[in-house]
Amino acid sequence: PLLTVVKDGNYEVRKNAITALSNYYDSRLPFVLISALKDTVAQVRKEAVIGLSAYANLQEELGVVKLLQPLLWDINFEVCQQVAIALGKIGTNTAATALFELLKTTNVPVFLKLDAVRALGWVETQVSVEYLQSLLGDNLLVAVEHQSQIVNEIITALGKIERQELKRKATEVLIEFIRSNNSVLESVRVKNSLVLALGYLGDIRALDYLIQLLEEDDVSVRLHCIAALKQLDPERAYQQLIYLSQKANIKSELKTGIATAIAEWNY
């Protein structure tokens, strides 16, 4: 009976029908949802997007990404946000490209770009990681006042990567970003996200960079560094801290940070 009311004259009825149908799995439903993507009412389109994202396995057959991509530019931002989430769930390189194209467009609101970055992070393919790398180095991605916010989200997305074969690449991207001396690295929030991400990724190549960040004055950055070092390799990190603490030719700020780390190590 739900299928009989998806074109009802009352948009509330249509919306509720689409929402309810999304809880079922039926070979007829994708075509009903595809039709609802063109509904004149945004709430109906939004529910159709949510429902269609459950049919990601039919991407090849239905071309779900091609159907959803135009709605990234919908006049209703809630629809756009839902499409970004759906593309992240679909998780193909085609979906990643659609998100990347949105992110590279200048007149897209920051909140939508943040959603798109999160979604791009969920894709977890070589292509999506390369897109995140490209975005991280793009100072024209958003207005200056929003740069730390978007960079923070990109770093967080890279740090949450679960696929082992991509963690190495993500670590390289973050280390390269540290070396870039980008002005956004002055933000304490960005530094903390960077440190947390390197800790989560667990690549020992980040060890020296994390230790170097102990020279930061901000207490939260130092504490985040200590936590990340413990995640990487507690024994090796501690040995390196002890070794460096005995060297005379290191900066006083770093020496202080190392002393703090050693003192905090067993707490």
N, C-alpha and C positions, 0 to 999 in steps of 0.2 A: 504493500500500500504506500510506502514512502516514495517509491518511484513515480507514483501518480501525482505527487504534489510538488515535485522539484521545479515545476514551471508555474506554480500557483501565482495568482495576481498579487498576493500579499507577500512582501519580501521577508517578513518574519517567519512565515510558514516555509518559504523556500530555504531560508537560512537554517532553521531548525531541522528540516529534512536532510539537507546536505551534511549538517553536523552529525545527525544520527546515522546516516548512511556510511559515514567515515569509520564507524565502529565495526562495519561488516567487510567481508572480503568476498567479492563477487565479480565475475568476468565482465558484467555489464556496467559496473560502477565507474570504472575509469572514464568511460565515454560520457557518463552523466556529469562527472566532475569537470571534465574538459569543457563541456558545454557551459557549465556554471562559471568558468573563468571569465566569460564574456558578459556576465550579469551586470546590469546597470547599477546595482547597489554594492558598495564596497564590502559590507559585512558578509555578503554571499560569496563574493570573489575570494575573500580571505579564508572562509571555511572550505571553499573548493581547493585552494592551495594546500591547506593543512591535510585535507583528505587525499589529494593526489600525491603528496610526498610519501605516503605509505606504499605507493606503487613504484618505488625506485627501481625494483627488480625488472620492471617493464620498460626501462629507459631505452633500450635498443628498439623494442617493438613499437613503443608509442612516441618516442622522442620527447620525453617529459621535460627535459631541460629547455628544448626549443619552445615548448608550449609555455613554460613558466617565465623564461627570460624577459619577454616584453613587459611582464608585470613588475619587474624590478623598477620600472619607470612609471608605475601606476600613480594616479593623482592622489591616492590615499596612501599615506606613509605606513600605516599598519599593514596594508597589503604588501608593500615593498619589503618591510621587515620580515613578514612571514615567508615571502619568496626566498629571501636570503637564507633563512633558517632551513627551508626545504632543500635548497641547493646544497647546503652543507651536509644535510642528511643523505642526499643522493650520492655525493662523494666521488663523482667521476672527474676526470680532467676537463671535460666539457663544462661541467658545473663550476669548476674552479675558474675556468676562463671567463665565464659569465660574471662571476663575482669580481674578478680582477678588473674587467672592463668597467664595472660600476665604480670600483675604488679609484680608478685612474681618471674618472670624470670630475671636473672641478666643481660643478654646481650642485653636488650631492650633499645633503646635510650631514654634519659630523656624526650624529647619533646613528644614522643609517650606515655610514662607513664603519663605525665600530661594530655593528651587527654583522656586516659583511666580512670584516676581518676575523671575527669569532668563527663564523661559518666556514671561511677559507681554512682556518686551522683544523676544523673537523675532518676535512677531506683527506689529509694525510697521504699524499702521493708526492713523488719527486717534483712534479710540476707545481703543485700547490706550495711546496716549500720554496721553490725558486721564485714564485710570485711573491711570497712573504718577504723573501730576501730583497727583491726589487723594490717593494713598498717601503721597507725599512730604510733604504738609502734615498728615498724620494722626499726631499724637503719641501716640495711644492704640492704634496698630497692634500694638505689642509692648510688653513690660515695659521700663521705663526702662533697665535694664542692657543691653538688646539693641538700643536705638534706633539707635545709631551704625552697628551692623552692617547693619540692614535699610535704613537711609537710604543707606549706602554702596553697597548692591546696586542700589537704585533709580537712583541717580546713574550708576552704571556701565552699567546697562541703557539709560538715556537717551543716554549718550555713545556707545554702540555702534550707534545707529540709522544705517542705510545709505541709506534712501530720502530723496532730496534734498528732497522736498516736506514731509517731517516733521522734517528737521534744524532748520529755522527755529523750529518750535513747541517742539522739545526744548530749544533754546538759551534761548528765552523762559522756559520752566519753570525752568531752572537759574538764570537771572539773577533771576527772581522769588524763588527760594529763598534766594539770597544776600542779597537785600534784606530778607527776613523776619527776619533775625537770630535764627533758631532756635537754641536752646541746643546742639543737636547739631553746629553749625558750629564749636564749640570743639575738636572732635576733629581732630587732625592728619591722620588717615587719611581722614576725610570731605573735608577741604580738598584733599588731594592728588587724591582721586578726582574731585572737582568741577573742579579745574584741568585734569586730564587729559581729562575729558569735554568741556569747553569747547574744548580744543585740537583734539580729534578732530572735533568738529562743524564747526569751521572758520568760524564766523560772526563777522564783524568787530565786531559789536555787543558781543562779550564783551571787547574790547580793554581798555577802561577798568577793568572789574572785575578782570581779571587783573593789571593794573598795580597796582591798589589792594591786591591780596593780596601784593604784594612787601614790604609793611610787616611781614609776619609774622616773628617771631623764628626760627621753625623753619627750618633750612637746607634741609630736603627740600622744604618748601612753596615756598620761593623758587626752588629749582632746577626744580621742576615747572612753576612759573609761567614761567620763562625758556623752557623747552622748548615750552610751549603757545603763548607769544607768537610764537615762531619758526614754529610751525605755521600760525598765523592769517595773518599777513602780515609777513614779516621786515623789509621795508624800512619800512613804515608804523609798525610797532611800535618799531623802533629810533629813528626820527625823533621819535616821541612821547616816548620815554625821554630822548633828548637834550634835547628842549624842556623837559620837566618837571625835569630835573636842574639847569636854569639858573634855575628859579623859586625865589624866596626864601620864599614863604609856604606851603610844604608841610611836613608833619610830619617830624621828624628820622628816625623809623623808616622812613618811606617813602623819604626821600632816601637813606638807607643801602641800602635794598633796590634802588632804581633804580641806584645806583652799582655795586652788586654785579652787577646784570643787564648793565650796559654793559661792565663788566670781563670778564664771562663770555661775552659775545655771540659772539665769534669763535672760541671753543674748541669 
